[in-house]
Amino acid sequence: MTHPTSYIRFGTDGWRAIVGEDYTLSNVSRVAAATASWVNATYGPDASVVIGHDPRSLGVEAARMSAQVMASEGIQVYFADNITPTPAISWSTKEYGCSAGIVITASHNAAEYNGFKIKGHFGGSALPEMIEDIEKRIPPSTYDNSHIQSFESYVDQGLIEFRTVRSDYISVLKTRLNLDLIRSSGMRIVHDAMYGAGRGIFTELFGADAVVEIHSTVDPTFGGIPPEPIEKNLTELPVRVISEGCAAGIANDGDADRVGMCDENGRFVDSHKMMALLVQYLHEDRGLSGDIVKTLSTTDMLDAMGKAYGLNVVTTPIGFKYIGGYFLDGNVLVGGEESGGIAVSGHIPERDGIYIGALVLEMMAYRKAKLSELVDALSREYGPHAYFRLDKHTSVEAKDIALRMLDESGGLSEINGSKVTSLDTLDGYKHRMQEGWLLVRPSGTEPVLRIYSEAPSAKQAEAIVMDAVRQLGI
């Protein structure tokens, strides 16, 4: 029997809510109970899960509650003994032979949020059909969890077992990266952990002499800035790269599955350019082939590269859960999204901001080139692709009016003086013009209308978004 789930809904990547409002231990226990029900129904009596958390408020408590609920349903729990990056849970879910993984995190959201991510047995984001099944199992708000024993009791019974997930994950990274090549290049980097779960990992990989760490302490407020590695949130990173004379800067979000970079001149390198660089490195230098899988909001440069290399390009709705299935069903070279989540062949079928940042460093060392040189070469070969995104916070009423207008009118007819030639409604409203595109879609996790654009210049891309804002009245 299914029940109304009140305000508990999964977005593009898990359930997220404001701590102390909808995000309470009571509601965490409801989501954990639904997950436990799904795990037992799907995997049977020998089911197991691995659970970890990032530094957010209520993180430890929510992780422990989730473990207690799982153990109460007879599921073996492996509990991370430390603050742990999401990709470490993804990797360990498969490595430990678990039925699922759970991460208590709200990823890149502001500090007042926390969340609940679910990983499949294959080591990637739970597929849409899995999440749909779990959502149907969420018990009502009257769910009684009084039968659940203490965390310590389940530890004594052996149903909860501590595991060194973070250190195990770092050990495997050391086998999958050419650390000797990177170290021998002599490059130094700045790593901005954004007060998140990725803190200290680059130092463990490359050594203290090669890494300048910033924002690497535990701070559940994330310094008052949402831990999302986009340019506007990384004001200190380029300054430190230049002042320290480093080869690059790398930033990771709160749970370290996303990545942003800047070159030696402090210029921001977004995930569009990183995906393109990795396609080039893996295909040209490593001799690998496979599909390029990207979300609707990701650069057209990848389409041009696919055509040049003879690689198939697949476009999905937004959310890495739509990309992960392609890694399972086919041969994917690079898969990713504009928000900094990227996965590549030969690693986990999931975003990993630590591994991706290090792999770009490996490319720099292999090609003996500066990051700025690699990025500029892409533009020369495939044309300029400038990107702009605005997360427009607005009222529910204004957002609904704007979306209804787009739906009823079939999209905007002209944007920034250019005629719209086509409209794609795969996920939101993507307008194509002769030069560039505009995408408007509601966030799946926040009260926000996201507006994205791409054009031959940064000025054009921003102008496209601003004209859309004007026309939509938001």
C-alpha positions as CSV (number, residue, x, y, z in Angstrom):
1,M,0.0,0.0,0.0
2,T,1.3,3.5,-0.9
3,H,0.7,6.6,1.2
4,P,0.8,10.3,0.6
5,T,4.4,11.4,1.0
6,S,3.6,15.0,2.1
7,Y,6.6,17.2,1.2
8,I,9.1,14.5,0.7
9,R,10.0,14.4,-3.0
10,F,13.2,13.4,-4.7
11,G,14.7,16.0,-7.1
12,T,17.4,15.7,-9.8
13,D,19.7,14.0,-7.3
14,G,18.1,12.9,-4.0
15,W,15.8,14.4,-1.4
16,R,16.8,17.8,0.0
17,A,15.1,20.1,2.5
18,I,15.8,22.8,5.0
19,V,17.2,21.6,8.3
20,G,14.8,22.0,11.2
21,E,11.8,22.5,8.9
22,D,11.2,19.6,6.5
23,Y,14.6,18.1,7.1
24,T,14.2,16.4,10.5
25,L,15.3,13.1,11.9
26,S,11.7,11.9,11.8
27,N,11.5,12.6,8.1
28,V,15.0,11.1,7.5
29,S,13.7,7.9,9.2
30,R,10.7,7.8,6.8
31,V,13.0,8.1,3.7
32,A,15.4,5.5,5.2
33,A,12.4,3.2,5.9
34,A,11.3,3.5,2.3
35,T,14.9,2.8,1.1
36,A,15.1,-0.2,3.4
37,S,11.8,-1.6,2.1
38,W,13.1,-1.3,-1.5
39,V,16.5,-2.8,-0.6
40,N,14.9,-5.9,1.1
41,A,12.3,-6.3,-1.7
42,T,14.9,-6.1,-4.4
43,Y,18.0,-7.8,-2.9
44,G,16.6,-10.2,-0.3
45,P,17.9,-11.4,3.1
46,D,21.6,-10.9,2.4
47,A,21.2,-7.1,1.6
48,S,23.7,-4.6,2.8
49,V,24.3,-0.8,2.5
50,V,27.1,1.6,3.0
51,I,26.4,5.0,4.6
52,G,28.3,8.2,4.8
53,H,27.9,11.9,5.3
54,D,29.4,15.3,4.5
55,P,30.1,18.1,7.1
56,R,26.5,19.6,7.1
57,S,24.4,20.3,10.1
58,L,22.5,17.2,11.3
59,G,24.8,15.1,9.0
60,V,26.1,12.7,11.7
61,E,22.8,12.4,13.3
62,A,20.9,11.7,10.0
63,A,23.5,9.1,9.0
64,R,23.2,7.3,12.3
65,M,19.4,7.4,12.1
66,S,19.5,6.0,8.6
67,A,21.9,3.2,9.8
68,Q,19.6,2.4,12.7
69,V,16.5,2.1,10.4
70,M,18.4,-0.1,8.0
71,A,19.7,-2.3,10.8
72,S,16.2,-2.6,12.3
73,E,15.1,-4.1,9.0
74,G,17.8,-6.7,9.1
75,I,20.1,-5.0,6.6
76,Q,23.8,-5.1,7.2
77,V,25.2,-1.6,7.4
78,Y,28.8,-0.5,6.7
79,F,29.2,3.0,8.3
80,A,31.9,5.4,7.1
81,D,34.2,6.2,10.0
82,N,34.7,9.8,8.9
83,I,33.3,12.7,6.8
84,T,33.3,11.0,3.3
85,P,33.0,12.3,-0.3
86,T,30.0,11.1,-2.2
87,P,32.2,9.4,-4.9
88,A,33.8,7.4,-2.1
89,I,30.4,6.0,-1.2
90,S,29.6,5.4,-4.8
91,W,32.9,3.5,-5.3
92,S,32.5,1.5,-2.0
93,T,28.9,0.5,-2.7
94,K,30.2,-1.6,-5.6
95,E,33.6,-2.5,-4.1
96,Y,32.0,-3.8,-0.8
97,G,29.3,-5.7,-2.7
98,C,26.5,-3.6,-1.2
99,S,22.9,-3.5,-2.4
100,A,22.9,0.3,-2.1
101,G,24.7,3.3,-0.8
102,I,23.4,6.3,1.2
103,V,25.0,9.7,1.5
104,I,23.7,12.3,3.9
105,T,24.4,15.5,1.9
106,A,22.7,18.3,0.1
107,S,25.7,18.5,-2.3
108,H,26.1,22.1,-3.5
109,N,23.0,23.6,-1.8
110,A,23.3,26.4,0.8
111,A,24.1,25.5,4.4
112,E,20.5,25.5,5.6
113,Y,19.8,22.4,3.5
114,N,20.7,18.7,4.0
115,G,19.6,15.7,2.0
116,F,19.6,12.0,1.3
117,K,21.3,10.5,-1.8
118,I,20.9,6.9,-2.9
119,K,23.5,4.9,-4.9
120,G,22.8,1.8,-6.8
121,H,24.7,-1.5,-6.4
122,F,26.6,-0.7,-9.5
123,G,28.4,2.3,-7.9
124,G,26.4,5.2,-9.4
125,S,23.3,7.3,-8.8
126,A,20.2,5.2,-8.3
127,L,18.3,5.1,-11.6
128,P,15.0,7.0,-12.1
129,E,13.0,3.8,-11.9
130,M,14.7,2.9,-8.6
131,I,13.9,6.3,-7.1
132,E,10.3,6.1,-8.3
133,D,9.9,2.7,-6.5
134,I,11.4,4.2,-3.3
135,E,9.2,7.3,-3.4
136,K,6.1,5.0,-3.5
137,R,7.3,3.3,-0.3
138,I,7.7,6.4,1.8
139,P,5.5,6.0,4.9
140,P,3.1,8.7,6.1
141,S,4.1,11.4,8.5
142,T,2.6,9.3,11.3
143,Y,5.3,6.7,10.8
144,D,6.3,5.3,14.2
145,N,10.0,4.6,14.6
146,S,9.8,3.8,18.3
147,H,10.8,0.2,17.6
148,I,14.3,1.2,16.5
149,Q,17.1,0.4,18.9
150,S,20.1,2.6,19.6
151,F,23.0,2.9,17.2
152,E,25.3,1.3,19.8
153,S,23.0,-1.6,20.2
154,Y,23.2,-2.4,16.5
155,V,27.0,-2.0,16.5
156,D,27.1,-4.6,19.4
157,Q,24.9,-6.9,17.4
158,G,27.2,-6.6,14.4
159,L,24.5,-5.1,12.1
160,I,26.4,-1.8,12.0
161,E,30.1,-2.1,11.2
162,F,32.5,0.8,10.8
163,R,34.5,1.0,7.6
164,T,37.4,3.2,6.5
165,V,35.6,4.3,3.3
166,R,37.5,7.6,2.8
167,S,41.0,6.0,3.1
168,D,40.0,3.0,1.0
169,Y,38.8,5.4,-1.8
170,I,42.0,7.4,-1.7
171,S,44.0,4.2,-2.0
172,V,42.1,3.3,-5.2
173,L,42.6,6.8,-6.7
174,K,46.4,6.3,-6.3
175,T,46.1,3.2,-8.6
176,R,43.9,5.0,-11.3
177,L,46.0,8.2,-11.7
178,N,49.5,8.6,-13.0
179,L,50.7,10.3,-9.8
180,D,54.4,9.9,-10.8
181,L,53.8,11.8,-14.0
182,I,51.9,14.6,-12.2
183,R,54.5,14.8,-9.4
184,S,57.4,14.8,-11.8
185,S,55.9,17.8,-13.7
186,G,56.7,19.9,-10.6
187,M,53.3,21.6,-10.8
188,R,51.7,23.1,-7.7
189,I,48.0,23.6,-7.3
190,V,45.5,25.4,-5.0
191,H,42.7,23.2,-3.8
192,D,39.5,24.8,-2.5
193,A,37.5,22.2,-0.6
194,M,34.8,24.8,0.0
195,Y,34.7,23.5,3.6
196,G,33.4,20.2,2.3
197,A,34.1,16.5,2.2
198,G,37.0,16.8,-0.2
199,R,39.3,18.5,2.2
200,G,42.8,17.2,2.4
201,I,42.5,14.6,-0.3
202,F,44.7,16.3,-2.9
203,T,47.4,16.8,-0.3
204,E,47.2,13.0,0.4
205,L,47.5,12.3,-3.3
206,F,50.3,14.7,-4.3
207,G,52.0,15.8,-1.0
208,A,52.0,18.9,1.1
209,D,54.6,20.7,-1.0
210,A,52.5,20.4,-4.2
211,V,49.1,21.6,-2.7
212,V,48.0,24.8,-1.2
213,E,44.8,24.1,0.7
214,I,42.1,26.8,1.3
215,H,38.7,26.4,3.1
216,S,39.7,23.0,4.2
217,T,38.4,23.1,7.8
218,V,35.1,21.7,8.9
219,D,32.4,24.4,8.8
220,P,28.7,23.4,8.5
221,T,28.0,27.0,7.3
222,F,30.4,26.7,4.4
223,G,31.7,30.2,5.2
224,G,28.3,31.6,4.3
225,I,28.7,30.7,0.6
226,P,26.8,27.8,-1.1
227,P,29.5,25.1,-1.7
228,E,29.0,25.0,-5.4
229,P,32.2,25.3,-7.5
230,I,31.0,28.0,-9.9
231,E,32.9,31.2,-10.7
232,K,30.9,33.6,-8.5
233,N,31.5,31.4,-5.4
234,L,35.3,31.1,-6.0
235,T,36.6,34.6,-5.5
236,E,39.6,33.5,-3.4
237,L,40.8,30.6,-5.6
238,P,42.1,32.6,-8.6
239,V,43.8,35.1,-6.4
240,R,45.6,32.4,-4.5
241,V,46.6,30.6,-7.7
242,I,48.3,33.8,-9.0
243,S,49.8,34.8,-5.7
244,E,51.2,31.3,-5.1
245,G,52.4,30.9,-8.7
246,C,50.4,27.7,-9.1
247,A,49.6,25.8,-12.3
248,A,45.9,25.5,-11.6
249,G,43.2,25.8,-9.0
250,I,40.7,23.1,-8.3
251,A,37.4,23.5,-6.3
252,N,35.0,20.8,-5.2
253,D,31.4,21.1,-3.8
254,G,30.2,20.1,-0.4
255,D,30.3,16.4,-1.1
256,A,33.1,16.5,-3.7
257,D,31.3,15.0,-6.6
258,R,31.4,18.3,-8.6
259,V,34.4,20.2,-9.8
260,G,35.4,23.7,-11.0
261,M,38.9,24.8,-12.0
262,C,40.9,27.9,-12.9
263,D,44.0,28.2,-15.0
264,E,47.4,29.6,-14.0
265,N,46.1,33.1,-14.9
266,G,43.1,32.8,-12.6
267,R,40.7,32.4,-15.5
268,F,37.8,30.1,-14.6
269,V,37.5,26.8,-16.5
270,D,34.0,25.4,-16.3
271,S,32.8,21.9,-16.6
272,H,32.0,22.4,-20.3
273,K,35.7,23.0,-21.1
274,M,36.8,20.2,-18.7
275,M,34.5,17.7,-20.4
276,A,35.9,18.7,-23.8
277,L,39.5,18.4,-22.5
278,L,38.8,14.9,-21.2
279,V,37.2,13.8,-24.4
280,Q,40.3,15.0,-26.2
281,Y,42.8,13.5,-23.7
282,L,41.1,10.1,-23.4
283,H,40.5,9.8,-27.2
284,E,43.6,11.3,-28.7
285,D,46.2,10.5,-26.0
286,R,44.9,7.3,-24.4
287,G,43.3,5.9,-27.6
288,L,39.9,5.3,-26.0
289,S,36.5,5.5,-27.7
290,G,32.9,5.6,-26.6
291,D,29.8,7.7,-26.5
292,I,29.8,11.3,-25.2
293,V,26.7,11.6,-23.0
294,K,25.7,15.1,-21.9
295,T,22.7,16.8,-20.4
296,L,20.5,19.3,-22.3
297,S,22.3,22.3,-20.6
298,T,25.8,21.3,-21.7
299,T,27.9,22.8,-24.4
300,D,27.5,22.3,-28.2
301,M,31.3,22.0,-28.4
302,L,30.9,18.3,-27.4
303,D,28.7,17.8,-30.5
304,A,31.4,19.3,-32.7
305,M,34.0,17.0,-31.1
306,G,31.8,14.0,-31.5
307,K,31.5,14.8,-35.2
308,A,35.2,15.3,-35.6
309,Y,36.2,12.1,-33.8
310,G,33.3,10.0,-35.1
311,L,31.9,9.5,-31.6
312,N,28.2,9.2,-30.9
313,V,26.7,12.1,-28.8
314,V,23.7,11.4,-26.5
315,T,21.7,14.2,-24.9
316,T,19.7,13.5,-21.7
317,P,17.4,15.5,-19.3
318,I,19.2,17.3,-16.5
319,G,20.4,15.2,-13.6
320,F,23.2,12.7,-13.5
321,K,20.8,9.9,-12.8
322,Y,19.9,10.1,-16.5
323,I,23.5,9.8,-17.5
324,G,24.5,6.9,-15.2
325,G,22.4,4.3,-17.0
326,Y,24.4,4.9,-20.2
327,F,27.6,3.9,-18.4
328,L,25.9,0.6,-17.3
329,D,24.3,-0.2,-20.7
330,G,26.9,1.0,-23.1
331,N,30.5,2.2,-23.8
332,V,30.7,5.8,-22.6
333,L,33.9,7.8,-22.9
334,V,32.8,10.9,-21.0
335,G,29.5,11.8,-19.4
336,G,28.6,14.9,-17.6
337,E,26.5,18.0,-16.9
338,E,27.1,21.7,-16.8
339,S,27.0,21.9,-13.1
340,G,30.4,20.3,-12.6
341,G,29.4,16.6,-12.4
342,I,31.6,14.5,-14.8
343,A,32.3,10.8,-15.1
344,V,34.8,9.1,-17.4
345,S,35.5,5.6,-18.7
346,G,37.6,3.4,-16.4
347,H,36.4,4.8,-13.1
348,I,33.0,4.8,-11.4
349,P,29.8,5.3,-13.4
350,E,29.2,8.5,-11.3
351,R,30.5,12.0,-10.8
352,D,33.8,12.4,-9.0
353,G,35.1,15.9,-8.6
354,I,38.4,14.7,-7.0
355,Y,39.2,12.2,-9.8
356,I,38.2,14.5,-12.6
357,G,40.3,17.5,-11.3
358,A,43.3,15.2,-10.9
359,L,42.8,13.7,-14.4
360,V,42.9,17.2,-15.9
361,L,46.2,17.7,-14.1
362,E,47.4,14.4,-15.6
363,M,46.5,15.7,-19.1
364,M,48.5,18.9,-18.4
365,A,51.5,16.9,-17.3
366,Y,51.2,14.4,-20.2
367,R,51.0,17.2,-22.8
368,K,53.5,19.4,-21.0
369,A,51.1,22.3,-21.5
370,K,49.5,25.0,-19.3
371,L,45.8,24.8,-18.6
372,S,45.2,28.1,-20.4
373,E,47.0,26.7,-23.5
374,L,44.8,23.6,-23.6
375,V,41.6,25.6,-23.2
376,D,42.6,28.1,-25.9
377,A,43.4,25.3,-28.3
378,L,39.9,24.0,-27.9
379,S,38.4,27.3,-29.0
380,R,40.7,27.6,-32.0
381,E,39.8,24.1,-33.2
382,Y,36.1,24.0,-32.4
383,G,35.1,27.6,-32.3
384,P,34.3,29.9,-29.3
385,H,31.6,28.6,-26.9
386,A,30.8,31.0,-24.1
387,Y,28.3,30.0,-21.4
388,F,26.2,32.0,-19.0
389,R,23.8,30.7,-16.3
390,L,21.4,32.6,-14.0
391,D,19.6,31.0,-11.0
392,K,16.7,33.4,-10.7
393,H,15.1,33.2,-7.2
394,T,11.5,34.3,-7.6
395,S,8.1,33.7,-6.1
396,V,6.2,30.5,-6.8
397,E,3.5,32.5,-8.5
398,A,5.9,34.4,-10.8
399,K,7.7,31.2,-11.7
400,D,4.5,29.4,-12.5
401,I,3.3,32.3,-14.7
402,A,6.6,32.3,-16.6
403,L,6.5,28.5,-17.2
404,R,2.8,28.7,-18.2
405,M,3.6,31.5,-20.7
406,L,6.4,29.4,-22.3
407,D,4.1,26.3,-22.5
408,E,1.1,28.1,-24.0
409,S,3.1,30.2,-26.4
410,G,5.4,27.4,-27.6
411,G,8.4,29.3,-26.2
412,L,9.8,32.7,-27.0
413,S,9.8,33.7,-30.7
414,E,12.8,36.0,-30.6
415,I,15.7,36.5,-28.1
416,N,18.1,39.3,-28.0
417,G,17.3,40.2,-31.6
418,S,17.7,36.7,-33.0
419,K,14.8,34.6,-34.3
420,V,14.2,31.3,-32.4
421,T,14.5,28.5,-35.0
422,S,13.5,25.5,-32.8
423,L,12.3,24.6,-29.3
424,D,13.3,21.4,-27.4
425,T,11.2,20.5,-24.4
426,L,13.1,17.4,-23.3
427,D,13.7,19.2,-19.9
428,G,12.4,22.7,-19.7
429,Y,12.4,25.0,-22.7
430,K,15.5,25.0,-24.9
431,H,15.4,27.7,-27.6
432,R,17.9,27.5,-30.5
433,M,18.9,30.5,-32.5
434,Q,21.3,30.8,-35.5
435,E,24.1,31.6,-33.0
436,G,23.5,30.0,-29.6
437,W,20.7,28.7,-27.4
438,L,18.7,29.5,-24.3
439,L,17.3,27.0,-21.8
440,V,14.7,27.8,-19.1
441,R,13.8,25.2,-16.5
442,P,12.7,25.0,-12.9
443,S,15.1,23.6,-10.3
444,G,14.3,20.2,-9.0
445,T,15.6,20.9,-5.5
446,E,15.2,24.6,-4.9
447,P,12.6,27.4,-5.4
448,V,14.5,28.7,-8.4
449,L,14.1,29.2,-12.1
450,R,17.4,28.3,-13.9
451,I,18.2,30.1,-17.1
452,Y,21.2,28.9,-19.2
453,S,22.6,30.1,-22.5
454,E,25.5,29.6,-24.9
455,A,26.8,31.9,-27.6
456,P,30.0,32.8,-29.4
457,S,30.9,35.4,-26.8
458,A,30.4,35.9,-23.1
459,K,28.7,39.2,-23.7
460,Q,26.2,37.6,-26.1
461,A,25.5,34.7,-23.7
462,E,24.7,37.1,-20.9
463,A,22.6,39.3,-23.1
464,I,20.5,36.3,-24.2
465,V,19.7,35.4,-20.6
466,M,18.9,39.0,-19.6
467,D,16.5,39.4,-22.5
468,A,14.7,36.2,-21.5
469,V,14.4,37.5,-17.9
470,R,12.8,40.7,-19.3
471,Q,10.4,38.8,-21.5
472,L,9.4,36.4,-18.8
473,G,8.8,39.2,-16.3
474,I,10.8,37.6,-13.5
